[in-house]
Amino acid sequence: MTIVFYITGHGFGHASRSIELINVIADRRPDARIIIRTSVPAWLFRTTAPPHIELAHVETDVGVVQIDSLNVDEGETARRAAAFYGGFDRRVDEEAAVLDAARATVVVGDIPPLAFAAAARAGVPSVAVGNFTWDWIYSGYEAFGGGVIATIRAAYSAATRALRLPLHGGFDAMAAVTTDIPFIARRSRLDPAETRARLRIANDRPFVLASFSAADLHLPYDGIAASEHLTILAPEREPPPSLTYPDLVAAADVVVSKPGYGIVSECVANGTALLYTSRGHFVEYDVFIAEMPRFLRCRYLARGGFLSGHWGAAVRGLLAQTPPPERPRIDGASIAADAILLMAST
């Protein structure tokens, strides 16, 4: 059995939930050969994925070009997408040949259109796993022409099955084969008190995990912590040794971030509150704003207050909020693994 994963390089949330799914599959079928094709940095897989995976660096899609953690470059995104999908048929041929050579049993995509077009050309069944599709995202940008979006939709229509996660949008091209599943989310396996002890975090003030890149936003975290009477941890890329990112999320009182599937799902899974600011023009944002309060303590902090470091009042107000009305299921990885393994064995 050979399962080939195609994972978008857009952010780490897609890779994180794919790794959670891959871990479940590897636990259930240790004999399965698992190949991952992605542009996501290799260190993320080395620290959290099974050691026997085969990892290949491949540009699977364009995603959205970010100016920084909070701003999108719509024009550059459209230009890169036009170049990528202008040569799409050649890319599909190349990936179909890879699938043939690997004797792929099933292809899983989160959620590059290339995965499903290549699988169809190679005669291999495919499963889409995600909470949005790129045609839906790109349709919100005036810079996009219809040709790229039509190519993407045609590729998605070749998927054998789609497993749609919460906080979703798109999936029109796969509507006939789409099934909704619960959150795929990583959970900490450590008691929050143990994580805080390892980090030497005192309990005399709120502990805030800043889930942004300090490099591109130039945020003076030490100064913000001192002036706002907070403890702030900003791991930026890799978590401290011996700890996973979900360990940090679970140990924090509040995560400060922009709303995206990865961080929101991990806050839901670990019961951590989210203080968020706007993330620029990204149509997924509107879905999150509407849906998050159902199952997550969350609070908006305007961009000006966020960038100026005035976090303290918002953090304390968020911690005073009542629990959300719903506790959603977070066993999506188990359900998705069952579906994929069933397809691979038939």
C-alpha positions, -999 to 999 in steps of 0.1 A, spaced: 0 0 0 14 34 -11 -3 66 -1 9 98 -17 1 131 1 2 165 -18 3 193 7 1 230 -1 30 252 11 6 279 21 11 283 58 18 255 83 -18 248 92 -24 225 62 8 206 69 1 203 106 -33 187 101 -19 165 74 8 153 97 -19 145 123 -37 124 97 -5 107 86 3 98 122 -30 80 125 -26 62 92 9 51 102 -3 38 136 -30 17 119 -10 5 90 27 6 99 34 -13 67 21 15 45 45 34 24 38 72 28 52 97 3 48 134 9 52 160 -19 52 196 -7 71 228 -4 66 230 34 100 231 52 113 196 60 119 204 97 82 204 104 79 168 93 111 157 110 99 169 144 63 156 142 57 131 114 66 93 114 103 88 107 98 64 78 79 89 55 95 98 22 96 136 17 101 153 -16 103 191 -21 78 200 -48 59 232 -57 23 218 -55 5 251 -59 9 289 -54 -12 296 -24 -14 333 -15 16 355 -15 20 373 18 37 407 21 40 399 58 20 379 84 -10 402 81 -10 414 45 -17 397 11 -2 407 -22 -31 401 -45 -14 411 -77 17 389 -72 -6 360 -62 -24 363 -95 8 366 -115 23 335 -99 -9 316 -103 -11 325 -140 25 312 -145 19 280 -125 -14 271 -141 -2 282 -175 21 251 -174 -4 230 -155 -7 202 -181 30 196 -181 30 195 -143 1 170 -143 21 147 -167 52 148 -145 32 140 -113 13 112 -130 46 97 -139 57 99 -103 25 82 -91 30 55 -117 66 49 -107 56 48 -70 27 24 -77 5 47 -57 -26 32 -42 -44 64 -33 -36 101 -34 -45 125 -7 -45 163 -13 -47 192 12 -56 208 -10 -35 214 -43 -56 209 -75 -25 192 -89 -30 162 -67 -64 153 -82 -55 160 -118 -24 139 -116 -42 111 -98 -69 110 -124 -43 109 -152 -25 81 -135 -57 62 -128 -54 64 -91 -83 73 -67 -79 106 -48 -92 121 -16 -94 159 -9 -90 169 28 -94 206 37 -116 234 48 -113 255 16 -105 253 -21 -83 276 -40 -109 285 -66 -130 299 -38 -101 319 -23 -90 333 -57 -125 343 -67 -124 370 -41 -95 388 -59 -102 411 -89 -67 405 -102 -77 369 -112 -89 360 -146 -114 332 -153 -88 309 -169 -69 300 -137 -100 295 -117 -115 273 -144 -84 252 -145 -85 248 -107 -121 238 -107 -116 212 -135 -88 196 -114 -109 195 -83 -137 179 -102 -114 149 -108 -113 141 -70 -128 107 -61 -139 119 -27 -137 151 -6 -136 152 32 -146 188 43 -134 202 76 -153 228 97 -149 265 89 -152 257 53 -158 275 20 -157 264 -17 -160 227 -27 -185 235 -54 -165 215 -80 -165 185 -56 -200 189 -42 -212 155 -54 -184 136 -35 -181 158 -4 -186 146 32 -183 168 63 -160 155 90 -150 170 124 -119 190 132 -85 175 125 -65 191 153 -33 185 173 -36 181 210 -10 184 237 0 152 255 15 172 285 -2 187 314 -1 225 310 16 229 344 44 206 332 49 227 301 50 259 321 75 244 345 98 234 316 95 270 302 99 285 337 67 304 332 53 320 364 16 321 372 16 358 384 3 372 351 -14 359 319 7 337 297 3 347 260 16 327 231 22 350 201 16 330 169 32 354 145 66 359 129 85 385 149 108 390 119 83 404 95 61 423 119 90 438 140 70 434 173 89 442 205 75 413 225 97 420 256 85 456 257 49 446 253 51 420 280 66 446 305 42 474 297 11 452 296 20 430 326 20 398 305 43 368 299 48 365 262 63 335 243 70 339 206 86 307 193 83 320 157 91 288 138 102 258 158 90 252 194 116 248 222 133 214 224 112 186 239 80 205 234 55 206 205 35 235 193 3 221 208 21 219 241 26 256 240 -10 263 229 -24 242 258 -1 258 283 -10 294 273 -39 314 287 -43 332 254 -30 328 219 -25 360 199 -27 355 162 -46 359 130 -74 334 125 -64 305 103 -74 268 105 -43 255 121 -42 279 151 -79 280 156 -83 242 155 -55 238 181 -70 264 204 -103 245 201 -87 212 208 -67 224 238 -93 248 253 -72 279 248 -87 314 242 -78 333 210 -71 370 207 -71 378 170 -65 407 146 -74 410 109 -54 392 83 -59 412 51 -81 403 22 -86 365 25 -122 353 21 -117 326 47 -114 353 74 -152 361 71 -161 325 77 -139 323 108 -153 355 123 -188 342 119 -182 307 131 -155 308 158 -176 321 187 -197 289 186 -168 268 200 -140 291 210 -135 319 234 -122 346 211 -119 384 209 -110 409 182 -81 433 186 -80 461 160 -48 462 139 -37 495 155 -40 481 190 -22 449 180 7 466 163 11 492 191 13 465 217 -18 474 236 -28 439 244 -33 438 282 -69 450 284 -80 428 255 -63 397 270 -79 402 304 -113 409 289 -110 377 268 -101 356 299 -133 370 316 -155 357 288 -178 327 295 -170 294 278 -183 289 242 -217 272 238 -205 242 218 -177 216 222 -171 203 187 -157 169 179 -120 168 171 -117 132 159 -115 141 122 -81 125 117 -95 91 128 -125 94 104 -104 106 75 -79 78 81 -106 52 80 -119 66 47 -85 67 31 -74 32 42 -107 18 30 -102 34 -4 -66 21 -5 -77 -15 3 -105 -18 -23 
